[in-house]
Amino acid sequence: MAASRGSARRYAEAAFQLAERDDDVDAWRAGLAYAAAALSSDEVDRVLSNPALPLTERIGVVERIIGDQLSERPLNLVRLLLRRRRLELLPGVAREFARLHDRRLGITEAVVTSAAPLDEQEVAALRDRLAGMTGDRMELSFQVDPSILGGVVVRLGDKLIDGSVRGRLERLRDTLATTAS
C-alpha cells in the first residue's frame, strides 16, 4: 500500500509539472478525477486487467469510456498506467494531483475526527485555529468516532494532532507507568 501511494505520488508530481508548464492544471485535475471515477467499476477493471485481451484493445476500451472527456496529455497518462499495468494507481494519482493543486492555491486539507458531530461554531473555531497554525485556507472533512470519548483528532497531511480524551488518558497512563517504574 505504501509503495502504491509513493508511486501514485510520483506520477502525480510529474503530471503536475507538465500541467503547470502548459498552464493547464484545472483541466488535468478535472480530467484525472473524471477518469478515476469512470474507470473504477468492477466490470471495467475485469476487462482492463484481462491479460488475454491485447493491449491495443484495452486502450481502445479506455478511449471509448473517457477519451472524449480528457485532453490528450491526461489521456496519455492513463494509457501509460494501463501499459505499465498500474491503472489501479489512477485514483491515488488523481487525489495526489488535487492535493498538489490545492497546496499551490494555499489550501490545506485536514480530516477531523470527533466523538460527536461538531456544530457550526466549533467547526469555525477549529478552522480558524488550524488556519492560524498552517497559514493556509483549510478544507475540512469530518468523521465521527465515539471511541475517542471527546475532543478531536486532526490529521493534517502527515501530521496527527491528538486532542482526544482517549489520547490524553493514554498519555497520562504512559506517564504514570514510567514514573512508577
SULUR-V880441 format. One record per residue. RES is the residue in one small letter. SS is DSSP state (~ for helix, > for strand, _ for the rest). PSI is psi in degrees with one decimal (none if undefined). BURIAL is + if it has 24 or more other C-alpha atoms within 12 Angstrom, else -. Layout:
RES_SS_PSI_BURIAL / RES_SS_PSI_BURIAL
This chain:
m___-45.4_- / a_~_-38.2_- / a_~_-38.5_- / s_~_-40.5_- / r_~_-40.9_- / g_~_-40.8_- / s_~_-44.7_- / a_~_-40.2_+ / r_~_-42.4_+ / r_~_-43.5_- / y_~_-43.1_+ / a_~_-41.6_+ / e_~_-42.2_+ / a_~_-43.7_- / a_~_-40.3_+ / f_~_-39.7_+ / q_~_-43.6_- / l_~_-44.5_- / a_~_-40.9_+ / e_~_-43.1_- / r_~_-41.2_- / d___1.3_- / d___49.9_- / d___32.5_- / v_~_-43.1_+ / d_~_-42.8_+ / a_~_-40.8_+ / w_~_-47.3_+ / r_~_-47.9_+ / a_~_-41.9_+ / g_~_-43.9_+ / l_~_-39.4_+ / a_~_-43.2_+ / y_~_-46.7_+ / a_~_-43.1_+ / a_~_-41.7_+ / a_~_-43.6_- / a_~_-29.1_+ / l___12.9_+ / s___-3.5_+ / s___153.6_- / d_~_-37.9_- / e_~_-46.1_- / v_~_-41.4_+ / d_~_-41.9_+ / r_~_-42.2_- / v_~_-47.2_- / l_~_-22.0_+ / s___4.0_+ / n___109.6_- / p___-17.6_- / a___-21.6_- / l___123.1_- / p___149.4_- / l_~_-40.2_- / t_~_-36.3_- / e_~_-38.2_- / r_~_-39.8_+ / i_~_-39.4_+ / g_~_-39.6_- / v_~_-46.5_+ / v_~_-45.6_+ / e_~_-36.0_+ / r_~_-36.0_- / i_~_-45.2_+ / i_~_-7.2_+ / g___-36.3_+ / d___-9.9_- / q___-9.2_- / l___145.3_+ / s___171.7_+ / e_~_-42.7_- / r_~_-48.1_+ / p_~_-35.6_+ / l_~_-37.9_+ / n_~_-37.5_+ / l_~_-42.4_+ / v_~_-42.3_+ / r_~_-42.7_+ / l_~_-45.5_- / l_~_-40.0_+ / l_~_-45.7_+ / r_~_-39.3_- / r___7.1_- / r___43.0_- / r___23.5_+ / l_~_-24.7_+ / e_~_-15.1_+ / l_~_-15.0_+ / l_~_-46.8_+ / p_~_-39.3_+ / g_~_-38.3_+ / v_~_-44.1_+ / a_~_-43.2_+ / r_~_-45.4_+ / e_~_-38.7_+ / f_~_-44.7_+ / a_~_-39.8_+ / r_~_-42.7_+ / l_~_-41.5_+ / h_~_-45.0_+ / d_~_-42.6_- / r_~_-39.9_- / r_~_-32.4_- / l___0.1_- / g___28.8_- / i_>_130.3_+ / t_>_135.9_+ / e_>_136.6_+ / a_>_144.5_+ / v_>_121.7_+ / v_>_124.8_+ / t_>_127.7_+ / s_>_162.4_+ / a___-28.1_- / a___159.3_- / p___141.6_- / l___145.8_+ / d___174.3_- / e_~_-39.2_- / q_~_-41.6_- / e_~_-40.3_- / v_~_-45.7_+ / a_~_-44.1_- / a_~_-42.1_- / l_~_-43.4_+ / r_~_-44.8_+ / d_~_-43.2_- / r_~_-45.0_- / l_~_-38.7_+ / a_~_-37.8_- / g_~_-35.7_- / m_~_-39.5_- / t_~_-25.2_- / g___4.9_- / d___164.6_- / r_>_139.5_- / m_>_135.5_+ / e_>_113.8_+ / l_>_138.7_+ / s_>_150.7_- / f_>_144.6_+ / q_>_150.8_- / v_>_128.8_- / d___98.5_- / p_~_-20.5_- / s_~_-14.5_- / i_~_-5.2_+ / l___-41.3_- / g___172.3_- / g_>_-161.5_+ / v_>_155.0_+ / v_>_128.2_+ / v_>_124.9_+ / r_>_117.0_+ / l_>_88.7_+ / g___-122.0_- / d___-2.0_- / k_>_138.3_- / l_>_123.0_- / i_>_109.5_- / d_>_100.3_+ / g_>_27.8_+ / s_>_156.7_+ / v_~_-42.6_- / r_~_-44.6_- / g_~_-41.1_- / r_~_-42.0_- / l_~_-40.1_- / e_~_-41.1_- / r_~_-39.5_- / l_~_-43.8_- / r_~_-44.3_- / d_~_-41.4_- / t_~_-45.1_- / l_~_-39.3_- / a_~_-36.1_- / t_~_-40.4_- / t_~_-25.2_- / a_~_-19.8_- / s___none_-
